[in-house]
Amino acid sequence: MLGTEILGIKFKNPVFLASGIMGETGSSLVRMAKEGAGAVTTKSIGLKPNPGHKNPTIVVLEDSLLNAMGLPNPGVDEYIEELREAKKRIEKMGVRIIGSIYGKDEDEFREVAKKIEDYVDIIELNISCPHAKGYGATIGQDPELSYKVCKAVKEEVKVPVFAKLTPNVSNILEIAEALVDAKVDGFVAINTVRGMKIDIKAKRPILSNKFGGLSGKAIKPIGVKIVYDLYENFDKPIIGVGGIFTGEDAIEYMMAGASAVQVGSAVYFRGYDVFKKICDEIKEFLIEENLKLKEIVGIAHE
C-alpha cells in the first residue's frame, strides 16, 4: 500500500531516515532499516576525517533540537568500509541507501561522490548545513557555487543526485534554478534553520559554536512552504524533511509535493520505531479517505 517509486528506484515505503541522526555507523543504519525506514541516509561524509565542533553541540528544546555538530565524520575512506558490510544487510530488508556528502568545493564533492557511489542508491549533496564554516550553506546560498558542485558530481556519477537545500536564503527558487541547470535529479527540502539558545545565568550562548541549526516541529511550516514552491516551479522529485513527527505531518508534505519524506528529530522524541508509527498513520488516513499514496502527492495544488 505504501510502496513508491522515485526515478525508477522502488521503495517499500516513503518514510526515510534523514541525515544527521543514527547515520554515524553502518550498524546504526541497519538498526533504522529494521525499524521500518523505507530508506536510510548516511551522516554527511567528507573527504577527510573531521572532529566537528567542541561540546556542547546539542540543545534539546520542547519539541525541537538545536545542534551545531560541525559535520563530524571519519572521512569517506573509513566510512565506506562500514557501509560495505551494512549494505548487504540493508538490501536484504528491501531498504535503499542515500549517501549524504559534503565538501569545500566541487573537486572535493566530486571525489567523495566517486568513492561512495557503489554503496548507495542516491547521492544527497549537503550544500545546506548552517553551522560548518566553509562548507554547507556557504555553497548552498550561492547559485554559482551550487551549480558548480552539482554539475561536477553529475558528471562523475551515474546514480541519481539530489541537492539538500537551505532555507536560510532570500530566494530559494534562484538556488533551485541553478541546480536544475546543472541537471540535478531532485531536491531534499529542507535543512535546519539557523538559531541560538542563550543561558541567562551564564549570560552566553549554550552551543560552543554560539549558533546552530534548528530542527523539529518548529520548522515544519517553513519546510512545507518550500516544498510547495519547488513543486509549483520545477518538474523534479522532492523529498520533504523538517519537523515530521506523525503521519499527518508526512501527508502534509506529500500534499505540498513531496514524493517521500525524511525523519530526523522525531527519532529522538518518538523512538526508533517512529518509521513504523508514521507508516501506520499514513495507511490509516489513506483507507479513511479512500486514496492511494501517489494520489496525494501534490494534491494541494489542484
PyMOL commands that set and color helices and strands:
alter all, ss='L'
color gray80, all
select helices_A, chain A and resi 26-34+76-92+106-119+137-140+143-156+172-181+217-233+247-256+265-270+274-289+293-296+299-301
alter helices_A, ss='H'
color red, helices_A
select strands_A, chain A and resi 4-6+9-11+15-17+39-41+58-60+64-67+96-101+122-126+161-164+186-189+193-195+198-199+204-205+212-216+238-241+260-263
alter strands_A, ss='S'
color yellow, strands_A
deselect
rebuild
show_as cartoon
